[in-house]
Amino acid sequence: MAERKFDRKLHIRTVGLREWGSQTSMYNRYEATPYTALEKFHNIYRFKENDQLVDFGCGRGRVTFYIHNRFNIPVTGIEANDKTFEEALKNKQMYRKKRQHLTAPISLQYGLAEQYEVHKNDNCFYFFNPFSVKIFKKVVMNILKSVQQHERIVELILYYPLPEFKEFLNRHTPFQMINKVKVHSDHGKYGKFVVYRTDRAEKA
Ligand SMILES: C[S@@+](CC[C@H](N)C(=O)[O-])C[C@H]1O[C@@H](n2cnc3c(N)ncnc32)[C@H](O)[C@@H]1O
């Protein structure tokens, strides 16, 4: 299976699902972005050396480690599920053993995305359908507040973009869609990436 083979290349284990059960309906289950989708997208979308990524709902860390390995930029993964977070930490240990030459930092943080304090150098934010649009709105508002305090260009990357997320960004924020990349995966019409950018510190 291609997914497991790619995991072995990165020395991590990210295949599988984890449901939240009846605990909450606002937080979505763990499922990793398909490697084939990441490969296709990042052949088109490249990070620059000054970029700094936050993966909101990083799960076991597939995207976090994939991007670190490919672009050697600082990455932060935020995960709210304690078991999944433990798995991400184990993955970091294994990954780091084999990737000591990559100097960019990797930070994994246990907690809620909506409570993450956006750093002034964070400028790319990744979402693979981690939570409800209500929480997404809070997270985006936190990003915009940070942009007002520290003016900079920021981008949001959404995999599996649901209509309500796009509608919110289009109608209620200064973000504009700048790129859309369809990728072949099991996710049907949602198997695509959309990239939004705001280049001014506008009022949210
Ligand atoms: C669909 S998975 C995506 C995993 C990873 N970003 C990837 O693409 O491979 C969504 C993850 O978000 C986590 N999550 C859900 N709600 C969250 C919240 N409020 N704060 C942080 N993580 C959350 C889930 O536990 C799950 O691991």
PDBQT file of the ligand as one rigid body, heavy atoms in Angstrom, charges set to zero:
ROOT
HETATM    1  C1  LIG A 301      -8.944  15.042   9.420  1.00  0.00    +0.000 C 
HETATM    2  S1  LIG A 301      -7.671  15.007  10.666  1.00  0.00    +0.000 S 
HETATM    3  C2  LIG A 301      -6.326  15.794   9.795  1.00  0.00    +0.000 C 
HETATM    4  C3  LIG A 301      -4.942  15.372  10.253  1.00  0.00    +0.000 C 
HETATM    5  C4  LIG A 301      -3.767  16.059   9.565  1.00  0.00    +0.000 C 
HETATM    6  N1  LIG A 301      -3.911  17.489   9.518  1.00  0.00    +0.000 N 
HETATM    7  C5  LIG A 301      -3.600  15.554   8.138  1.00  0.00    +0.000 C 
HETATM    8  O1  LIG A 301      -4.061  16.221   7.221  1.00  0.00    +0.000 OA
HETATM    9  O2  LIG A 301      -3.006  14.486   7.951  1.00  0.00    +0.000 OA
HETATM   10  C6  LIG A 301      -8.274  16.249  11.804  1.00  0.00    +0.000 C 
HETATM   11  C7  LIG A 301      -7.599  16.244  13.171  1.00  0.00    +0.000 C 
HETATM   12  O3  LIG A 301      -8.015  17.411  13.889  1.00  0.00    +0.000 OA
HETATM   13  C8  LIG A 301      -8.116  17.085  15.269  1.00  0.00    +0.000 C 
HETATM   14  N2  LIG A 301      -8.970  18.082  15.896  1.00  0.00    +0.000 N 
HETATM   15  C9  LIG A 301     -10.316  18.160  15.883  1.00  0.00    +0.000 A 
HETATM   16  N3  LIG A 301     -10.751  19.256  16.526  1.00  0.00    +0.000 NA
HETATM   17  C10 LIG A 301      -9.643  19.903  16.993  1.00  0.00    +0.000 A 
HETATM   18  C11 LIG A 301      -9.430  21.116  17.735  1.00  0.00    +0.000 A 
HETATM   19  N4  LIG A 301     -10.444  21.885  18.122  1.00  0.00    +0.000 N 
HETATM   20  N5  LIG A 301      -8.168  21.485  18.016  1.00  0.00    +0.000 NA
HETATM   21  C12 LIG A 301      -7.112  20.713  17.611  1.00  0.00    +0.000 A 
HETATM   22  N6  LIG A 301      -7.262  19.552  16.925  1.00  0.00    +0.000 NA
HETATM   23  C13 LIG A 301      -8.503  19.153  16.598  1.00  0.00    +0.000 A 
HETATM   24  C14 LIG A 301      -8.675  15.663  15.240  1.00  0.00    +0.000 C 
HETATM   25  O4  LIG A 301      -8.448  14.987  16.475  1.00  0.00    +0.000 OA
HETATM   26  C15 LIG A 301      -7.926  15.059  14.067  1.00  0.00    +0.000 C 
HETATM   27  O5  LIG A 301      -6.741  14.443  14.481  1.00  0.00    +0.000 OA
ENDROOT
TORSDOF 0
